[in-house]
Amino acid sequence: MNTVIYTKNAPEPIGPYKQAILAGNTLYVSGQIPINPATNELISDSYVKATEQVMQNIQAILQAASMSFDNVVRCTIFVADLAHFGEVNEMYGTFFGAISPSRECVQVAALPKGALVEISAIAMK
């Protein structure tokens, strides 16, 4: 049975999807863009700030599922410009301990709302 995971500490979905779905012991976190859930504003002035907000959104969803970044086994990072990979990678890495999850990072033509970065995650209990 699937369980919808929802928190007010992450942005409202902007389409027909949920913030996350818990299927058994596996949590599937939908792609998060850098929207500040308190202000509903998109952070678009810096890849570092945008990545930090995305990771904070993911963290809030993980916490709502009684998990943490230690439970994350896979991430997918989408960036509008791969030239900023180093900035994204450095901020992303600060959220993980000694064991980082598997992941890929790809440049895309565009992201929702003109976001600079979007990250999805899979976590397991």
Secondary structure, DSSP 8 states (H G I E B T S, - for coil): -EEEE--TTS---SSSS-SEEEETTEEEEEEE-SEETTTTEE--S-HHHHHHHHHHHHHHHHHHTT--GGGEEEEEEEES-GGGHHHHHHHHHTT--SS--EEEEEE-S--GGG-SEEEEEEEE-
